[in-house]
């Protein structure tokens, strides 16, 4: 049982890390795709992405 607890904690840490990576990649993909397709004709409507 003493060996099982650290393994469970490590597995949970890896699972949360992978989940965070997937959510971050999904967020960045959704953030970048509208900016690439909607370049003109939308001046002043809605928030703008910050200049990098």
Phi, psi and omega in degrees: 000326180293333177279333185287322183297312177298325178294320177295317179296319178294318179298318178296318179298316179295318181297314179295323179295314179295322178296318179294320178298317181295317180293323179294317179296320178295317179297315181294323179294319180287331180287323184275330186293317178294327180295327181283329184266340186243074185270328187229161176082010183227040180288122174087358179258104177091172181287148178256151176285145179291146178288132182267000000 
